[in-house]
């Protein structure tokens, strides 16, 4: 019987240690709940571990983790809605695992989901436009448009104005 474990566990361990914090932050921006973001990221890492032989050659494994975590959150959201369970409001979102200005987080939560996803990949994960497009299954020009709109909205947000420079990504 063939094992699904990676043949280079130390490579996966290093990937996990180095990538988990930014993957959780990027997922928080999209799913708006720190506890669930951590849960979905951990589940995505478990799936990545099973697929590590193939995934380690992926052009953007962090993007794969975040995309998988977001997909898991959507799947769970649909399941909860079918079961008529209440979803906690976004206003109950606790702070992210690493320091993030609360005013910026509130402004991010006001953005449409696709713009938050683009911000998560392009800024939090520092993925290229091409990598973000591949991870989100959209075109690079769509990534650019959403990033531009998101950054404009953030710069115009009354609580964030002045915290972001004009020369930042966007």
C-alpha positions in Angstrom: 0.0 0.0 0.0 1.4 3.4 -1.0 1.6 6.1 1.7 0.1 9.5 1.1 2.7 11.1 3.5 5.3 13.3 1.9 8.7 11.8 1.2 10.3 14.9 2.6 8.5 15.7 5.9 11.1 18.2 6.9 10.3 20.2 3.8 6.6 20.2 4.7 7.4 21.1 8.3 9.4 24.1 7.2 6.7 25.1 4.8 4.1 24.8 7.6 6.2 26.8 10.1 7.0 29.6 7.6 3.6 29.8 5.9 0.9 29.2 8.6 0.9 32.7 10.1 0.5 34.5 6.8 -2.0 31.9 5.6 -4.2 32.5 8.7 -4.0 36.3 8.3 -4.9 36.0 4.6 -7.8 33.7 5.4 -9.1 36.0 8.3 -9.3 38.8 5.7 -11.6 36.7 3.6 -13.7 34.7 6.2 -13.8 37.4 8.9 -13.5 35.0 11.8 -10.1 34.2 13.4 -11.1 30.9 15.0 -12.7 29.6 11.8 -9.8 30.9 9.8 -7.3 28.9 11.9 -9.5 25.8 11.7 -9.8 26.0 7.9 -6.1 26.8 7.4 -5.2 23.8 9.6 -7.6 21.6 7.6 -6.0 22.9 4.4 -2.6 22.1 5.7 -3.7 18.6 6.5 -4.9 18.2 2.9 -1.6 19.7 1.7 0.3 17.2 3.8 -1.5 14.3 2.1 -0.7 15.9 -1.3 2.8 17.2 -0.5 4.7 15.3 -3.2 2.7 17.1 -5.9 1.9 20.3 -4.0 5.5 21.2 -3.2 6.0 21.8 -6.9 2.9 24.0 -7.1 3.8 27.5 -8.2 2.1 29.1 -5.2 1.5 26.6 -2.3 0.6 29.3 0.1 -2.1 30.5 -2.3 -3.3 26.9 -2.6 -3.6 26.7 1.2 -5.6 30.0 1.5 -7.8 29.1 -1.5 -8.5 25.7 0.0 -9.2 27.2 3.5 -11.6 29.7 1.9 -13.3 27.0 -0.1 -13.7 24.9 3.2 -15.3 28.0 4.9 -17.8 28.4 2.0 -18.6 24.7 2.1 -19.2 25.0 5.9 -21.2 28.2 5.4 -23.5 26.5 2.9 -23.9 23.5 5.2 -24.8 25.7 8.2 -27.3 27.6 6.1 -28.9 24.4 5.0 -29.2 23.4 8.6 -30.6 26.9 9.5 -27.8 27.6 12.0 -26.9 31.1 12.8 -23.6 32.5 11.6 -21.9 34.9 14.0 -22.0 38.5 12.7 -18.8 39.9 11.3 -18.8 42.5 14.2 -17.7 39.7 16.5 -14.5 39.0 14.7 -11.6 38.9 17.2 -8.2 40.3 16.3 -6.0 38.4 13.9 -3.2 36.2 15.2 -0.5 38.8 14.4 -0.9 42.5 15.1 -3.1 44.2 12.5 -4.5 47.7 13.0 -8.1 47.3 13.9 -9.1 50.3 11.8 -7.6 48.6 8.7 -9.2 45.3 9.6 -12.6 47.0 9.9 -12.1 48.8 6.6 -11.1 45.5 5.0 -14.2 43.8 6.3 -16.3 46.5 4.6 -14.8 45.5 1.2 -16.6 43.0 -1.1 -15.3 39.4 -0.6 -13.5 39.2 -4.0 -11.6 42.4 -3.1 -10.6 40.9 0.3 -9.5 37.8 -1.4 -7.2 39.8 -3.8 -5.8 41.8 -0.9 -5.2 38.6 1.0 -3.2 37.1 -1.8 -1.4 40.2 -3.2 -0.6 42.0 0.0 -0.7 39.6 2.9 0.8 36.7 1.0 2.8 39.0 -1.3 1.8 36.9 -4.3 2.4 38.2 -7.8 -0.6 39.2 -9.9 -0.2 36.0 -11.9 0.0 33.9 -8.7 -3.0 35.5 -7.2 -5.0 35.1 -10.4 -4.1 31.4 -10.5 -5.0 30.9 -6.9 -8.4 32.7 -7.2 -9.1 31.3 -10.7 -9.5 34.7 -12.2 -7.6 36.6 -14.9 -4.6 38.8 -13.9 -6.4 41.9 -15.2 -9.3 41.1 -12.9 -6.8 40.8 -10.0 -5.4 44.2 -10.9 -8.9 45.8 -11.1 -10.0 44.4 -7.8 -6.7 45.4 -6.1 -7.0 48.9 -7.5 -10.6 49.3 -6.4 -9.9 47.8 -2.9 -6.9 50.1 -2.4 -8.9 53.2 -3.5 -11.7 52.2 -1.1 -9.2 51.7 1.7 -7.5 55.1 1.0 -10.9 56.8 1.0 -12.2 55.0 4.2 -12.4 57.7 6.9 -10.7 55.5 9.6 -7.9 54.5 7.3 -7.2 57.7 5.4 -3.6 58.6 6.1 -2.6 55.1 7.3 -1.9 54.0 3.7 0.5 55.9 1.5 -0.4 56.8 -2.0 2.6 54.8 -3.3 1.4 51.5 -1.9 0.2 48.6 -4.0 -2.8 49.6 -6.1 
